[in-house]
Amino acid sequence: MHAVISQRRRRTRVALAGLVMACATSACGTPGASADGPLRVGSALAMTGALATEGRLTQQGYQYCQDVINTHGGVLVGRRHLMLAISYQDDQSSPTASAQIVQQFNDQGIRLILGPYGSEANATVAAMAQINGQVMIDAAGADDGIFRHGYTRVFGVESPASKYGTSIIDAVVQDARPGPKTVTVVSADDTFSQAVARSAIRDVQRRGLRVFPLVTFPAGATDLSSVVTQLRAEHPDLVLESGHFVEGAALVLQAAQLGLRTEGIGETVAPTDPAFVGSLGRLANGVIGSTQWVSTWLGQDRYFGTAVQYAGGFQAKFGFVPDYHVAEASAACLALVLAIEHAGSTDPAAVAAALRRLSVNSFFGQILFAKDGQDTNRRMAVIQVQHGHPVTVWPPNLAQAPLVWPATAAP
C-alpha cells in the first residue's frame, strides 16, 4: 500500500493514507444496491476549480450515456433490467477530495465507479478503488503511470498520455510542407502534461529535429507572458503545448498579444473543447490539437450507433457538438454497462473479470483492455481549427480537410 501512495504528491499521500486507515477500521466493502433497486454508480468530478471546464464535459458524457442506456430499458443483469443511476459529487479539482468521495461512495455501498477528470485525481481514485475492491473505469486520466501498479480493478478507455504529443508531431511531419525544423515543448507541471511533454521531446529528437529545452509552468496558470517571451527569443517553427483548457487558451491569446511568430501551435486538450473557439474567436484558427475521438471515427454499437449518430444525439440533447472529453466519458460508461451485461452480475469481482475479457466495437472504436487495464492499442486523431470549427486533419482515413501549414495561414 505504501509503495503506491509514496508516488503521489505529498498533500495527496497524507490524506489518502488516512482514508485507507479509516477503511481498514470500518465496514468497507458493504454490498451495493438491493436486487430490485437501481444500478448505482458513483463519480467524483471537477465541477468547480481549475479543471471545471473539462469536468463538466465529462459529466455530460456520463449523463448522456445514462440517458441512452435507460431509454433502451436499462442494463440487462441476468434476467432483470436495472435503471442506471449515476451519483455525482464535486471534487473541486482536488485529487485528495476525489479519493475522499470515492471512499464515501464505498461506505454507501456504491462499488462501481466512473473516474474523475484529470490524471492526478484518477491516480488517487485508482489506488482507493483497488484497496476497497471497487471497480473503476478511467475515462479521463491518461497518465501511463496510473496503470503501472498491478491494479486488477482499474481500467482506462483512452489512449495513454505518451500518444498525445506524438500524434501532433506525426501529423505535422507527414503533412506540413515544408515541415518544421525546430520545436519547443512547453508544459504545465501536472503529471499528465509532463508525461506528454517527455514523450513528445523523445519523438522530436528521434526524428532528427532540433528541440529547445522544455519550458514548464504551473498547472492552471493564466499568465503565460514569460513563456511567450521565451518562445519569441527561440523562434521555433512549432510550439507544442501540453496542458489543459485554461493554459491552452491563455497561451494562444498571449501569443497574439505579444506578437509571437511561429509556423504553428499544437496543443493537448484545449483545441477540441467547444469553449476554445468561443473564448478566442478568430485567434483559434490554425491551432492544432490531438484528440481521442472524432465524429468520423469508425465503429458502432447497439446503444449509440455510429460516431456520427452519437454526435447527433448528443448535440440534440445538449445543444453543442461533443468533443472527445464527452465521448470518452460515454465510452467508459458503455464499457461498464457491457461488462455488467456480460457478467450477468453487478458484483465487482465479476464485473472486473468481464472487463478483462471485453473486446467490443463501439461508436468510440474498439474497446479492449491490455493486461495492465489500459487501452494501449488505441490511436489518436489530430484536429485543426479552420473557419472557426475544429476539423479532423489526420490520419488520412478520418480527415475532413487537409492540414493548413503554416498554421498561421488557416482561415
ROTI-617750 format. One line per field, with one value per residue (C-alpha): residue number from 1; residue in one letter; y, z, x. Coordinates in pm, 1 decimal, padded with zeros to 6 digits. Layout:
REM residues N
n [NUM, ...];
res [A, ...];
v [Y, ...];
w [Z, ...];
u [X, ...];
END
This chain:
REM residues 411
n [1, 2, 3, 4, 5, 6, 7, 8, 9, 10, 11, 12, 13, 14, 15, 16, 17, 18, 19, 20, 21, 22, 23, 24, 25, 26, 27, 28, 29, 30, 31, 32, 33, 34, 35, 36, 37, 38, 39, 40, 41, 42, 43, 44, 45, 46, 47, 48, 49, 50, 51, 52, 53, 54, 55, 56, 57, 58, 59, 60, 61, 62, 63, 64, 65, 66, 67, 68, 69, 70, 71, 72, 73, 74, 75, 76, 77, 78, 79, 80, 81, 82, 83, 84, 85, 86, 87, 88, 89, 90, 91, 92, 93, 94, 95, 96, 97, 98, 99, 100, 101, 102, 103, 104, 105, 106, 107, 108, 109, 110, 111, 112, 113, 114, 115, 116, 117, 118, 119, 120, 121, 122, 123, 124, 125, 126, 127, 128, 129, 130, 131, 132, 133, 134, 135, 136, 137, 138, 139, 140, 141, 142, 143, 144, 145, 146, 147, 148, 149, 150, 151, 152, 153, 154, 155, 156, 157, 158, 159, 160, 161, 162, 163, 164, 165, 166, 167, 168, 169, 170, 171, 172, 173, 174, 175, 176, 177, 178, 179, 180, 181, 182, 183, 184, 185, 186, 187, 188, 189, 190, 191, 192, 193, 194, 195, 196, 197, 198, 199, 200, 201, 202, 203, 204, 205, 206, 207, 208, 209, 210, 211, 212, 213, 214, 215, 216, 217, 218, 219, 220, 221, 222, 223, 224, 225, 226, 227, 228, 229, 230, 231, 232, 233, 234, 235, 236, 237, 238, 239, 240, 241, 242, 243, 244, 245, 246, 247, 248, 249, 250, 251, 252, 253, 254, 255, 256, 257, 258, 259, 260, 261, 262, 263, 264, 265, 266, 267, 268, 269, 270, 271, 272, 273, 274, 275, 276, 277, 278, 279, 280, 281, 282, 283, 284, 285, 286, 287, 288, 289, 290, 291, 292, 293, 294, 295, 296, 297, 298, 299, 300, 301, 302, 303, 304, 305, 306, 307, 308, 309, 310, 311, 312, 313, 314, 315, 316, 317, 318, 319, 320, 321, 322, 323, 324, 325, 326, 327, 328, 329, 330, 331, 332, 333, 334, 335, 336, 337, 338, 339, 340, 341, 342, 343, 344, 345, 346, 347, 348, 349, 350, 351, 352, 353, 354, 355, 356, 357, 358, 359, 360, 361, 362, 363, 364, 365, 366, 367, 368, 369, 370, 371, 372, 373, 374, 375, 376, 377, 378, 379, 380, 381, 382, 383, 384, 385, 386, 387, 388, 389, 390, 391, 392, 393, 394, 395, 396, 397, 398, 399, 400, 401, 402, 403, 404, 405, 406, 407, 408, 409, 410, 411];
res [M, H, A, V, I, S, Q, R, R, R, R, T, R, V, A, L, A, G, L, V, M, A, C, A, T, S, A, C, G, T, P, G, A, S, A, D, G, P, L, R, V, G, S, A, L, A, M, T, G, A, L, A, T, E, G, R, L, T, Q, Q, G, Y, Q, Y, C, Q, D, V, I, N, T, H, G, G, V, L, V, G, R, R, H, L, M, L, A, I, S, Y, Q, D, D, Q, S, S, P, T, A, S, A, Q, I, V, Q, Q, F, N, D, Q, G, I, R, L, I, L, G, P, Y, G, S, E, A, N, A, T, V, A, A, M, A, Q, I, N, G, Q, V, M, I, D, A, A, G, A, D, D, G, I, F, R, H, G, Y, T, R, V, F, G, V, E, S, P, A, S, K, Y, G, T, S, I, I, D, A, V, V, Q, D, A, R, P, G, P, K, T, V, T, V, V, S, A, D, D, T, F, S, Q, A, V, A, R, S, A, I, R, D, V, Q, R, R, G, L, R, V, F, P, L, V, T, F, P, A, G, A, T, D, L, S, S, V, V, T, Q, L, R, A, E, H, P, D, L, V, L, E, S, G, H, F, V, E, G, A, A, L, V, L, Q, A, A, Q, L, G, L, R, T, E, G, I, G, E, T, V, A, P, T, D, P, A, F, V, G, S, L, G, R, L, A, N, G, V, I, G, S, T, Q, W, V, S, T, W, L, G, Q, D, R, Y, F, G, T, A, V, Q, Y, A, G, G, F, Q, A, K, F, G, F, V, P, D, Y, H, V, A, E, A, S, A, A, C, L, A, L, V, L, A, I, E, H, A, G, S, T, D, P, A, A, V, A, A, A, L, R, R, L, S, V, N, S, F, F, G, Q, I, L, F, A, K, D, G, Q, D, T, N, R, R, M, A, V, I, Q, V, Q, H, G, H, P, V, T, V, W, P, P, N, L, A, Q, A, P, L, V, W, P, A, T, A, A, P];
v [00000.0, 00246.0, 00173.2, 00301.1, 00600.9, 00709.6, 00800.1, 01061.0, 01420.6, 01493.9, 01650.8, 01356.7, 01094.8, 01211.7, 01234.5, 00901.0, 00723.1, 00849.1, 00730.3, 00383.8, 00356.9, 00457.7, 00191.4, -00074.0, 00002.5, 00048.0, -00152.5, -00110.8, -00346.5, -00321.8, -00482.2, -00247.5, -00168.4, -00417.5, -00657.0, -00460.2, -00115.4, 00095.3, 00019.0, 00266.6, 00408.3, 00688.1, 00958.6, 01234.3, 01514.1, 01861.2, 02080.3, 02374.2, 02467.7, 02473.7, 02165.3, 02254.3, 02305.5, 01953.8, 01811.7, 01938.1, 01786.5, 01453.8, 01469.3, 01542.3, 01239.1, 01019.2, 01168.6, 01113.9, 00751.2, 00708.6, 00862.4, 00645.1, 00323.8, 00391.1, 00480.1, 00130.8, -00018.7, -00005.1, -00252.9, -00620.6, -00808.9, -01172.2, -01163.5, -00822.0, -00473.5, -00218.2, 00152.5, 00318.4, 00582.3, 00777.3, 00984.2, 01284.1, 01479.4, 01781.7, 01711.5, 02082.4, 01980.4, 01824.5, 01471.3, 01439.1, 01522.0, 01270.0, 00989.2, 01101.2, 01099.9, 00751.9, 00629.3, 00780.1, 00602.0, 00275.0, 00333.4, 00390.7, 00056.7, 00204.8, -00031.2, 00072.3, 00393.8, 00614.6, 00806.1, 01178.2, 01423.8, 01450.8, 01209.8, 01306.1, 01257.7, 00926.7, 00811.7, 00866.2, 00715.2, 00412.7, 00339.2, 00379.4, 00169.2, -00111.7, -00112.3, -00111.5, -00379.1, -00136.7, -00133.3, 00189.3, 00289.0, 00572.3, 00795.5, 01098.6, 01016.8, 00924.0, 00924.8, 00590.2, 00574.1, 00508.4, 00158.2, 00055.4, -00065.1, -00403.2, -00295.6, -00555.7, -00335.9, -00028.7, 00009.2, 00301.9, 00357.2, 00636.5, 00636.7, 00682.8, 01026.5, 00926.4, 00945.3, 01298.5, 01495.7, 01236.1, 01236.4, 01608.1, 01560.0, 01272.8, 01486.4, 01788.5, 01593.1, 01390.1, 01666.6, 02002.6, 02130.3, 02243.3, 02066.9, 02222.3, 02207.8, 02341.3, 02264.4, 02398.1, 02195.8, 02391.4, 02210.7, 02252.0, 02084.6, 01824.5, 01456.7, 01415.8, 01720.1, 01628.1, 01272.1, 01414.2, 01655.3, 01391.8, 01161.3, 01444.8, 01553.3, 01197.0, 01175.4, 01507.5, 01401.7, 01064.3, 01243.4, 01449.0, 01784.3, 02045.5, 02073.2, 02354.4, 02281.5, 02204.3, 02507.5, 02428.2, 02648.8, 02596.9, 02398.7, 02628.2, 02932.4, 03208.6, 03441.6, 03280.5, 03603.8, 03491.9, 03167.8, 03357.1, 03595.0, 03297.9, 03150.0, 03476.8, 03458.8, 03095.3, 03145.1, 02774.2, 02656.4, 02454.2, 02522.4, 02215.5, 02295.2, 02024.7, 02131.6, 02177.3, 02425.2, 02721.6, 02712.7, 02634.1, 02926.5, 03160.9, 03064.3, 03133.6, 03465.2, 03593.0, 03470.6, 03701.2, 03988.9, 03967.8, 03911.0, 03555.0, 03449.9, 03076.1, 02847.1, 02657.2, 02592.2, 02243.6, 02180.5, 01895.6, 01907.4, 02272.4, 02296.5, 02025.7, 02191.5, 02367.7, 02670.2, 02714.6, 02887.7, 03063.2, 03224.9, 03302.5, 03375.5, 03409.5, 03364.4, 02994.7, 02943.2, 02732.9, 02582.5, 02207.2, 01959.3, 01587.8, 01408.3, 01072.2, 01072.7, 01250.0, 01212.6, 01035.7, 00756.3, 00406.4, 00163.0, 00132.3, -00033.7, -00118.3, 00165.8, 00470.5, 00355.6, 00511.2, 00801.8, 01030.7, 00910.8, 00953.7, 01310.7, 01394.6, 01251.1, 01431.4, 01763.3, 01731.0, 01691.2, 01933.8, 02186.6, 02154.2, 01914.7, 01676.3, 01671.3, 01379.0, 01457.5, 01388.3, 01082.5, 00912.3, 00955.6, 00791.3, 00515.3, 00446.6, 00425.4, 00197.3, -00033.6, -00066.9, -00141.2, -00403.5, -00572.6, -00594.6, -00742.7, -00994.4, -01087.4, -01109.0, -00955.7, -00628.4, -00797.8, -00602.2, -00914.1, -01048.2, -00709.5, -00675.1, -01022.4, -00932.1, -00609.7, -00805.7, -01020.9, -00736.5, -00682.1, -00488.9, -00247.4, 00083.3, 00441.4, 00508.0, 00235.9, -00092.8, -00117.5, -00364.3, -00353.7, -00471.7, -00677.7, -00360.0, -00231.5, 00040.3, 00060.4, 00079.0, -00014.5, 00288.9, 00553.1, 00924.9, 01170.2, 01531.7, 01829.8, 02186.2, 02482.8, 02611.5, 02870.2, 02872.0, 02496.2, 02200.5, 01967.1, 01637.0, 01659.8, 01333.3, 01036.9, 01041.5, 00786.2, 01011.1, 01351.5, 01603.1, 01860.4, 01887.8, 02039.1, 02408.3, 02490.7, 02732.3, 02704.9, 03081.7, 03091.6, 02889.6, 03071.4];
w [00000.0, 00099.2, -00225.7, -00420.5, -00202.6, -00195.4, -00563.4, -00511.4, -00422.0, -00052.2, 00003.5, -00157.7, 00012.1, 00363.9, 00300.8, 00121.2, 00399.8, 00645.0, 00423.9, 00389.5, 00769.0, 00806.0, 00553.2, 00745.5, 01062.7, 00906.4, 00704.5, 00365.0, 00104.1, 00211.6, -00053.2, -00310.2, -00401.3, -00349.4, -00627.2, -00720.7, -00691.5, -00949.2, -01066.6, -00856.7, -00992.8, -00840.3, -00987.1, -00827.5, -01081.6, -01109.1, -01121.1, -00974.0, -00965.0, -01233.1, -01417.9, -01408.5, -01786.6, -01863.3, -01560.3, -01680.3, -02024.2, -01860.3, -01654.8, -01965.4, -02134.5, -01838.7, -01821.9, -02191.8, -02153.3, -01860.4, -02058.3, -02365.3, -02165.7, -01969.7, -02288.0, -02407.2, -02094.1, -01861.0, -01801.5, -01851.7, -01547.0, -01585.3, -01640.7, -01480.9, -01626.8, -01383.5, -01449.4, -01445.2, -01170.5, -01158.9, -00847.0, -00883.9, -00626.6, -00683.7, -00607.7, -00662.9, -00892.0, -00590.5, -00613.5, -00236.8, -00247.6, -00530.9, -00311.6, -00014.6, -00225.1, -00361.4, -00005.0, 00084.5, -00211.8, -00088.3, 00260.5, 00094.9, -00086.9, -00428.1, -00562.7, -00930.3, -01010.3, -01317.6, -01287.1, -01224.5, -01464.8, -01464.4, -01421.5, -01064.0, -00949.9, -01133.6, -00970.8, -00619.8, -00703.3, -00868.6, -00552.2, -00333.1, -00558.0, -00568.1, -00189.3, -00141.8, -00401.7, -00608.9, -00989.5, -01160.1, -01526.6, -01600.8, -01875.6, -01839.8, -01673.5, -01944.6, -01749.5, -01821.9, -01461.9, -01328.9, -01475.8, -01354.0, -01007.6, -01088.9, -01027.2, -01109.1, -01061.7, -01270.9, -01647.0, -01885.5, -02220.9, -02350.5, -02529.9, -02294.6, -02240.6, -02438.7, -02759.9, -02723.6, -02837.8, -03076.1, -03270.7, -03341.4, -03441.8, -03673.0, -03845.5, -03891.9, -04007.0, -04255.6, -04395.9, -04349.1, -04647.5, -04574.5, -04239.3, -03915.9, -03828.2, -03472.2, -03190.1, -02838.4, -02593.8, -02313.0, -02038.6, -01721.5, -01419.6, -01354.0, -01408.9, -01729.5, -01900.1, -01803.3, -01933.6, -02265.2, -02281.2, -02211.7, -02478.4, -02732.3, -02677.0, -02729.8, -03051.4, -03184.2, -03111.0, -03276.2, -03592.7, -03600.1, -03541.2, -03315.8, -02985.4, -02738.4, -02361.4, -02201.7, -02059.1, -01754.7, -01596.8, -01308.9, -01387.3, -01410.9, -01496.0, -01688.2, -01721.1, -01965.1, -02080.6, -01959.9, -02155.4, -02469.9, -02424.7, -02415.2, -02725.0, -02910.9, -02837.0, -02953.5, -03257.9, -03305.7, -03612.6, -03397.6, -03041.4, -02871.1, -02551.0, -02302.2, -02055.9, -02019.6, -02134.9, -01918.0, -02006.1, -02374.0, -02425.6, -02234.9, -02450.0, -02778.2, -02654.5, -02516.0, -02818.8, -03029.2, -02781.8, -02758.6, -03128.5, -03123.9, -03475.9, -03534.2, -03811.0, -03585.9, -03234.5, -03132.4, -02800.9, -02597.8, -02457.9, -02523.7, -02902.2, -02903.5, -02623.5, -02753.2, -02539.2, -02711.7, -03023.3, -02821.3, -02594.4, -02857.9, -03170.9, -03482.5, -03278.0, -03250.5, -03626.0, -03719.1, -03374.9, -03393.3, -03129.8, -03052.9, -02978.4, -02851.3, -03080.1, -03373.6, -03527.6, -03830.7, -03607.1, -03734.0, -03533.2, -03385.6, -03107.0, -03030.8, -02784.9, -02953.4, -03314.5, -03515.6, -03414.4, -03635.6, -03467.7, -03124.4, -03207.6, -03346.7, -03049.8, -02801.4, -02985.0, -02992.7, -02616.0, -02502.1, -02784.9, -02892.3, -03086.0, -02844.9, -02819.7, -02709.0, -02338.0, -02376.8, -02597.6, -02381.4, -02078.1, -02257.9, -02374.0, -02016.9, -01906.5, -02201.4, -02114.0, -01759.5, -01882.0, -02132.2, -01873.6, -01629.6, -01903.1, -01999.4, -01634.7, -01562.6, -01227.4, -01052.6, -00820.2, -00853.9, -00890.5, -01168.7, -01343.7, -01327.7, -01476.5, -01758.7, -01828.5, -01863.1, -02128.9, -02300.5, -02670.8, -02840.5, -03124.1, -03039.7, -03154.1, -02978.0, -03178.8, -03033.0, -02655.4, -02548.9, -02229.6, -02203.1, -01906.0, -01710.7, -01768.7, -02018.1, -02379.8, -02518.9, -02876.2, -02923.9, -03173.2, -03160.6, -03427.1, -03489.5, -03548.3, -03662.8, -03608.5, -03953.5, -04024.0, -03654.5, -03626.9, -03535.5, -03835.0, -03849.5, -04049.6, -03952.5, -04000.7, -04370.5, -04343.7, -04097.8, -04238.6, -04320.7, -04461.3, -04529.9, -04269.6, -04335.7, -04298.4, -04192.6, -03949.3, -03911.0, -04264.4, -04164.9, -04244.3];
u [00000.0, 00269.8, 00459.3, 00158.9, 00091.5, 00456.7, 00435.6, 00163.6, 00224.3, 00274.3, -00065.7, -00245.4, -00028.6, -00111.1, -00484.6, -00500.3, -00312.6, -00573.8, -00854.4, -00703.2, -00668.9, -01033.2, -01127.7, -00938.5, -01136.7, -01480.6, -01730.3, -01563.2, -01699.9, -02063.2, -02288.1, -02440.4, -02798.8, -03077.0, -03161.9, -03475.8, -03318.5, -03137.8, -02786.1, -02590.6, -02264.1, -02057.2, -01835.8, -01628.1, -01592.6, -01439.6, -01747.2, -01556.8, -01189.3, -00919.3, -01048.9, -01418.4, -01446.2, -01327.0, -01505.6, -01842.8, -01784.5, -01700.5, -02020.1, -02226.2, -02071.8, -02165.5, -02512.8, -02579.1, -02475.8, -02714.6, -02999.7, -02938.8, -02899.8, -03218.4, -03407.1, -03316.8, -03470.1, -03172.2, -02889.7, -02968.2, -02834.5, -02922.0, -03298.2, -03351.0, -03327.1, -03182.2, -03205.5, -02864.1, -02831.9, -02503.5, -02436.0, -02203.1, -02008.8, -01785.0, -01418.2, -01336.0, -01045.5, -00869.7, -00722.6, -00750.0, -01119.7, -01167.4, -01035.4, -01243.7, -01559.1, -01489.3, -01438.9, -01776.5, -01933.2, -01787.7, -01929.1, -02268.1, -02241.4, -02156.2, -01891.7, -01886.6, -01700.7, -01669.2, -01342.9, -01288.6, -01130.3, -00750.5, -00461.6, -00375.4, -00734.6, -00759.9, -00436.0, -00572.0, -00910.6, -00746.6, -00549.5, -00857.2, -01082.0, -00827.1, -00793.8, -01170.6, -01237.3, -01441.9, -01425.1, -01321.1, -01335.7, -01092.2, -01231.4, -01007.4, -00677.5, -00430.5, -00103.1, 00063.2, 00185.3, -00166.7, -00151.6, 00193.9, 00091.7, -00056.7, -00416.6, -00681.3, -00989.3, -00891.8, -00947.7, -00892.5, -01064.0, -00838.9, -00504.2, -00208.4, -00055.7, 00250.2, 00044.7, -00095.1, 00207.3, 00343.9, 00016.1, 00051.9, 00415.1, 00318.3, 00055.0, 00280.6, 00585.9, 00381.7, 00160.8, 00337.0, 00533.0, 00793.3, 00796.3, 00923.0, 01291.1, 01274.0, 01030.5, 00975.5, 00768.1, 00600.2, 00415.3, 00213.5, 00368.1, 00094.4, 00170.5, -00031.1, 00116.6, 00471.1, 00424.0, 00302.5, 00597.5, 00862.2, 00725.0, 00696.6, 01056.9, 01179.8, 00978.9, 01110.7, 01466.9, 01412.3, 01305.7, 01623.7, 01453.6, 01605.7, 01421.4, 01473.0, 01479.5, 01143.7, 00962.9, 00744.8, 00478.5, 00231.9, -00081.7, -00382.9, -00169.5, -00344.2, -00044.5, 00198.1, 00360.2, 00704.6, 00666.8, 00567.6, 00861.9, 01099.0, 00933.5, 00981.0, 01354.6, 01381.4, 01154.0, 01066.9, 00878.3, 00637.8, 00526.1, 00380.5, 00187.5, 00093.2, -00170.9, -00544.8, -00807.4, -00712.5, -00342.4, -00402.2, -00638.7, -00405.5, -00106.7, -00286.3, -00426.2, -00096.0, 00099.4, -00119.5, -00094.8, 00285.3, 00347.5, 00486.2, 00581.8, 00574.2, 00454.1, 00216.8, 00091.4, -00014.6, -00189.6, -00331.5, -00686.6, -00783.5, -00847.0, -01114.7, -01311.3, -01626.1, -01533.4, -01195.8, -01326.0, -01592.1, -01334.8, -01070.0, -01271.2, -01053.0, -00735.9, -00823.9, -00792.4, -00491.1, -00433.4, -00371.9, -00487.1, -00474.4, -00799.2, -00916.6, -01221.9, -01384.3, -01727.5, -01576.9, -01442.3, -01515.1, -01725.5, -02072.3, -02268.2, -02629.0, -02678.3, -02522.7, -02494.3, -02211.9, -01989.5, -02199.6, -02518.7, -02364.1, -02260.8, -02604.6, -02787.1, -02568.2, -02599.5, -02976.9, -02983.0, -02712.0, -02700.6, -02337.7, -02115.4, -01941.6, -01563.3, -01350.9, -01392.7, -01761.4, -01717.4, -01454.7, -01680.1, -01970.4, -01734.6, -01622.7, -01985.3, -02063.1, -01771.9, -01901.7, -02255.0, -02139.0, -01917.8, -02211.2, -02427.4, -02159.5, -02104.9, -02476.3, -02393.2, -02311.6, -02062.0, -01733.1, -01518.0, -01739.8, -01752.8, -01373.0, -01331.5, -01572.0, -01380.5, -01056.8, -01226.2, -01410.8, -01344.0, -01623.2, -01677.1, -01844.3, -01901.2, -01567.3, -01394.0, -01276.9, -01275.4, -01008.3, -00803.9, -00443.9, -00323.4, -00249.7, -00603.0, -00509.6, -00625.3, -00272.3, -00369.2, -00588.3, -00472.1, -00542.3, -00650.2, -00548.3, -00775.2, -00709.7, -00937.6, -01038.1, -01309.8, -01391.6, -01451.6, -01227.4, -01190.4, -01006.7, -00684.4, -00508.6, -00491.6, -00581.6, -00864.3, -01050.6, -00951.4, -01222.4, -00977.9, -00603.7, -00372.5, -00306.7, 00064.1, 00195.0, -00092.2, -00099.5, -00244.0, -00551.0, -00875.2];
END
